[in-house]
Structures are given as structure tokens and as C-alpha cells.
Amino acid sequence: MGASILIGILITFLVVILVLYLVQRLPLDARARQIAQIIVIIIGIISLLKYLAVF
């Protein structure tokens, strides 16, 4: 049980890092890029909290 939670958290963390990298590569202006990064980080935090059974 503990190992599956740890693997889920690790995969979620890696996906968030990958999406943040891809957002950096998009041809957006700085303000839109910052908004996209904030949205990705918030979704990642919510996903991590689900793994920790907060929600």
C-alpha cells in the first residue's frame, strides 16, 4: 500500500515537471506563460493531495 502511494506521488511529480517544461517551450508571452504555470502547479498540488487522502 505504501509503495503504491509513493509511486503515484512520484509519477504525479514527474508529470507536473514535464508539463511545466513543455509550457516553457510554448510560444506565449510572459504573462500567459506565468498563468499556465500557476494552473499546472495548482492542479499538481491538488493531485498530490488526493494521493495523500486529503480530498
PyMOL commands that set and color helices and strands:
alter all, ss='L'
color gray80, all
select helices_A, chain A and resi 2-25+30-51
alter helices_A, ss='H'
color red, helices_A
deselect
rebuild
show_as cartoon
